[in-house]
Amino acid sequence: MLELRRLTKYFGGVRAVDGVDLTVAEGEILGLIGPNGSGKSTIINLICGLFPLTDGEVVFRGTDISTLPPHERVALGIARTFQNIRLFGQLTVWQNLWVAQKARGQGRGFLRGWLGGSRHDRVAIDKTLDFFDLGHKRDELAGNLAFGEQRRLEFARAFAAKPSLLLLDEPAAGMNAEEIDQLDARIRQLRREGVTIVLIEHHVELVMSVTDRIAVLNFGQKIAEGTPAEIQTNPLVREAYLGTQTAA
Amino acid sequence: MDFYLGLVQIIGVHTLLGLSAYCVLLTGQVSLAQAGFFAVGAYVAGMLTVLGGWPLIPALAVASLAAGIVACAVGFPALRVKGLMLVVATTAFGEAVRLFFFNFTYQLERGELRIGPHGGEGFRQIRYFPENGWSTLDVMLFIWVVVIAVMAALWWMDRSRIGAVLRAVGEDELAAQSSGINVTAVKVSAMTIGGLIAGLGGGLFAHYTTHIEHVQFGVVLATFAVAYPILGGLSNVFGTLIAVIFIQGFLIEGLRFMGDWRNLLFGGLIVLAMIVRPRGLIDAGTLVALKRLLRRGERAGA
């Protein structure tokens, strides 16, 4: 579904992402892990088109989308969350989803989507809010929500765009055990509904439990790829996280 | 009496000017080009009624459209820059418009009179209202019909998805892009809507003052235009209206006895407002408090 070919991004002299090849299959959950600064978030930003590539290609469903602006990529079905939450704090919870919702249809439906949305669209927003357990907060300003709720809302907002590929950038950061369990369940539920997911996460248990496959990055390069079990025993991965044992 | 009617006219026209800046400000852009669009509207409407002999309403419509087109054309290059750079770019545009009209002469012979814009001397004899027998009261009412129509349209827009999208862009462009919003299109649209409203205001202004010249459309007017919505707050259109009444009615007319000192007070008050109410006089919190107060009042009454 998504194919990254020799994906490369330099920031000045820093090689943030350095020739990464990566394929995401339809319907899978791919974990993207690596130490801080290894280029995980940069890859997400490149897939979303937030800045131009230095080299390489982003191919989505067979077409090269490397030069498309971000909003057009969303229209194709790629949505994301941010590591540092970016909500529309002065809008209500409901409006946050309203803004992101993919309006149904073109022509007359298109205009209606802009003006207020059909009954169907409104019901869809309420349903999404309920799914993310935010129904009772629908009229609150997003900026006034508790941290865990803000994370959920951002997830809900990404889902409201009706994505086929969802990129989650550290959705569990700052959450407690119970919230992480709920997150785990939601990710599985979305997969059952046919959404492909790329998950960046430092929470090892969550990654090992929910993903089908894991790719490991270090210094902008992919150093390993495989099932969670394979990754756990991979010496290169241990080295990246724990350092080399040269002295011994 | 005519003094007060005149004041109410000024407040109406300045409300339109403030609302034009309000639209742009919703998307997080501070534009000092609104006085330029206002000038375009004023000159176009004046020329159409005076030189073209048009009736007022189609002249206003065309003036509004002309200012909207200019705003759209300016929006594309200008909105590539943000923040302070946008302020500089739009100020430069506003000054360019002013200097254009400073040099613009297009006069026709009418009997012994020469009519039409005459460069630095301005555009005199925009006498549509007196020629057609409108009293000051008629003019005032007409202006306010337009103001109320614009306010109603914006009120409705604010509550539609468009309003939410404009505000989303104003809050966080990156998040808006990532939610599938074409940020450039939204900002240019807001600028265009602002241009349409400013053009309408300019057209009305030209006709009730009957004499316009370039100095009226300078940086001071542009500053007023953005000061209204900033002072009034962006939660709804009434903030702008209240700010206009406060500034034009109270600060400018009410404190006239203070002479030039009131300008100092004006600047001080804006700074004070920014410190005390950074989100404007009327923000989301005010509305909640107001609703609560009303509800309590109802309960006490019952």
Interface residues (C-beta under 8 A of the other chain):
Chain A: C48 L50 P69 P70 H71 V74 A75 A79 R80 F82 R86 L87 F88 G89 Q90 L91 Q95 N96 W98 V99 A100 K102 G113 W114 L115 G116 G117 L141 R157 A158 A161
Chain B: S160 R161 I162 A164 V165 R167 A168 E171 D172 L174 A175 A176 Q177 S178 S179 G180 I181 N182 V183 A284
